[in-house]
Structures are given as C-alpha cells and as structure tokens.
Amino acid sequence: MARENLAKMKCEVCKTVNYFTTRNKKKLKEKLAMKKHCKKCKTHTMHKEVK
C-alpha cells in the first residue's frame, strides 16, 4: 500500500486507533466515517479518519 493513501481509523468512544484503510484523496475530499468493530469496547462503534 502506498503511504499517502493510508488513513487511520479511530474509535469515537474509547479513542483508540484500530484500523488502517486506503482512500483516494483526489475523489473523496471529506474524511471517512465507518461503523467498525472495536476490540477494546467489544461493540460496533463509529470510527472516523484521523491524521
């Protein structure tokens, strides 16, 4: 994976970085937000992209 296309996904509840994903920055201008499973919270929570 190219490093400039990587995006860190951070849990909104416990604030831990759990996932890394890719996105096309030329096409998607806004930050990603997905509902993913958090290992620390043990539930599905909202994860948003951070720098």
Buried (B, 14 or more C-beta within 10 A) or exposed (E): EEEEEEBBBBBEEEEEEBBEBEEEEEEEEEEBEEEBEBEEBEEEBBBBBEE
